[in-house]
Amino acid sequence: MKKLIALLLAALVAGCANIAKVEGEQLVNQRMAIQLTEAWNKVVIPGDTQPYERWTQEGLSLDELRLWAGIRPGQPLMTLPPGSVPAGQKAPRVPTYAAGMAPDQLVSLFESMYSSDGSLVSVTRVEPFQFAGERGVRFEFSVVRKRNDLQLGGVGWISVRQDELFAASFVAPRLAFFPRLLPKAEAVVRSARIRG
């Protein structure tokens, strides 16, 4: 019964989302330029206040590329959806960027974000990486999603310029979609450049 309700809610959310095909040069938060060599689908959910853009190839339940640009100190990496905290309960802390964070602390922000719904997250690799023209890190992680025990593969990229955070993360089901779609996400990441 819970799975049926979850599927109906997912269908409802998908039905309310605005999906637009994006190609060519794209600007994320007017701060990061991306040159697409193939089309993606940008998903905008009405009333959503997330500080990142959501892009997908096959649909958000199958793959999701998130893009952050120009996150300032004190800004969260995510917001909690309205009604997600039961009445009378304290809202959980959301991962919030602070100036001067070390690379491992930045990676921990993303680990916290992906585990905020109770999913199990394991960071398996962290390495130096040039992202959006700045020195940063690339990290790999796995997620066991709480709501359906689905195993996801994930990769994230982070850099900081003048105390502003720029990042991307990609997740997809580990067995089929992740290995097939990761090269497309990596092509997006390689093209990213900071503006301003």
Secondary structure, DSSP 4 states (H G I P E B T S, - for coil): -HHHHHHHHHHHHHHH-EEEEEEEEEEETTTEEEEEEEEEEEEE-TT---SSEEEESS-TTT-EEEEEEEEPTT-BS--PPTT-S-TTSPPPPPPB--TT--HHHHHHHHHHHHHTTS-EEEEEEEEEEEETTEEEEEEEEEEE-TTT--EEEEEEEEEEETTEEEEEEEEEETTTHHHHHHHHHHHHHHH-EE--
